[in-house]
Amino acid sequence: MKQNVFDILTDRGFVKQTVYKDELYNLLGSQSVTFYCGFDPTADSLHIGHFIPLMVASIMQKAGHKPILLVGGGTAMIGDPSGRNDMRQMMTRETIDGYVQKLKPQLERFVSFEGENAARIVNNADWLCNLNYIDFLRDYGAYLSVNKMLTADCFKTRLEKGLSFLEFNYMPMQAYDFLRLFSDYNCVLEIGGNDQWSNILAGADFIRRALRKDAYALTCALLETKDGKKMGKTQKGALWLDPNKTAPYEMYQYFRNVDDEEVENCLRMLTYLELDEIKELCAHRDERINNAKKRLAYEVVKIIHGEAAANDAQSQAQAAFEGGSAEMPTVTIDAGLDSGILDVMVACKVCASKGEARRLIEGGGVKIDDKKVSDVTGKVSDYAGGGEFVLCKGKKTRIKVVLQK
């Protein structure tokens, strides 16, 4: 380990909060450390918000440390109250198990399962779903401070609205996860997004109280816009890592069009590019910043979906916006020239609803073959001369539409 990974993570802007910083720094610089990061299966795909801790895990493994990726098949049965105004919808065990199987292949893209520092994936359902509650309370209840738990940020909003006893058990269960991994795999560090600080800190404190041994917590910065909002939200919802939910081209276009002020931070946290190269790419805030955005978009898609998908997305973008030689993104829909434009826009999935499509047309943001659509009741034949045409939504979305009726 030529450079302490804590310095690498700090230089790239990842590190947000930690405890016993000097001890952790010395530990990471002197030996291979086993660490873990948890992902609750609340949907059938990870999203771009999970990208940050996965990048941290990847960088730490490359620096000689051993990752454990925990899928929360057990904690998902309870539901994390962090950052929520209401209780999560309860899911069946079958639904959660199905989500677990969908998430595992996505996690495997970021770390290696071979070699001296091979990663492992574990499911906390293996111990939580068979946990004897009375035994747990007798063995560990004395080490969990209710007063301290109630001061945690993750409970504050829920306490105002009404915190259920079900949700109150989430933090102890996550803390127990850390203790199990500590005991079974000598895992001494938990990492995660900064919105998980209370839960992660509770786990490290739990081990120190219950086992009287050292454990550490580290949270990483969230992916945010310049005004402090979470990045990764689109008109269709979250940016998913599953290509069937968010196509590689959509992912490419999202990062190709981030604000100028966000490019450098995204390059540091979402790519493996050297910091000197990032600084050079972002040295100018004129039209040359577009080269940095293109590189960002390409590298993100490459990491998530592979080099071939990144090349395809790049070629499609060039065809759509720069007159490149490749085909622009194409969608075939069950519609004809007599179909309403609102219906076509929804069928093409450039809009989630007719209401959204209507507002875009009324705002002058829709074109068919470079003709501005002005009539919300209009048909495709009013603007297109054949069964294929280019549909433009604003300046960022251009797709070829093929009608098959």
Steps between C-alpha positions, in 0.01 A plus 500: 500500500699795368246758618259484791154446353357750748703771324376379160137511614547842659667647191215376281239656729347181638559528874223675688502374862700253705591422860839421652646648184867469594462138607313414180756684288787305655313172464425555129863595441654202676295192413225354285167592658173311454209743462136481399227702336130415510230523233136436587300335217216754494469477119603264223801716413765715661497868403762768443499591871655159572780577254700709750548233772566242230776719358645536849493123539670457163774753577562346842531153349747626240702642790522159667193481726228234508136592426187332624184606317200434720156463343236578760251222446428513873504874569275557196234310695501793745573805285750779561328817633796722402394805302135396481181679600294181515548129552625297206252268332535148634630244252451125505791267562463370143524851355809579705669171404431578134655845534806351671565279199468799266747714698783249530611514131504882517721499809739258333592758233688717745728266694707190430419162653842356430845544648637574844247777569202324346162655576205307637124559492292413807129522577401605852180297467726202577526610864227759558203296381580222749603729785341418836375835623512416872857371469597812306355730768666311783837477327522846348214723613704653781752634248243697298412839646141606424581860595787506252294336228224759535746782433605346166424699186331201338227505767438874535249544219327173577463593866308811397270302269482186708774236523381140508667241722567302182718780358662560837652152474680580174803659666558213745473248217755688288728530801470125549599451134829674572558289811438178305738600222756608759479162673477284187739679263705740716323791328598816691364780279158586362464751216193655341331819387493792740122464540583173681731662755279432803455133412867444419622680811259294712656180367857602580395618847309175557811289436715715725244468782405133456837351405735768634689497172576769244261559210477793262248696296548705184239672287547641154353810340169470317471579130344846511433793271645845569188595699523197727241274337570135429615430146361213298134599472347526153149556369467122490622459858833370628803419287509122536807283451286236326524571125141385455380776732744773392663440162876565472421781253270667755774471762749648255272792416433574866868547581573664166264777609592558864559862602847637440558543874435130567727345238826500695344352812330227296825416323680464834235278658352305208808416292849360547667786309809646664447829680750682278307396190173609660647837588615545141161398358322749726748786468266707281140603556424585136390263224805282574326371813288290264800274442510433875127421499539255212786328677298483822200348323718246320689390812185464711327280242821301453526421871131411538428325170836426338711643219278377216192671647699819556621501140145446373359778718773737389437419133126547540550837665732612222247391239215678675674828578818525293413322177712195574503196277324263741127463535332720757285327766198340333167392644231305318144554622157362417360818342428656161501839327147561625606456863490797734833658585429480872446124473819460298709692752376279783551184292858608427552553875634851453215603734342319790149629427288689250487791742877530495503473120233769472701738720812444291316576176339811647845615609641458150731214595397234245604455139435237234755501220607850611142631476377648827186330625246767596169312520447269796216328313708453185582173329835368380394553138480875564878509535655178366490382142557132561518217748839608635586835652722668758327605822670773704415586859685815598869513420602177671277229354504397133376159392399336176140373512385214281124447463395140440130544420 
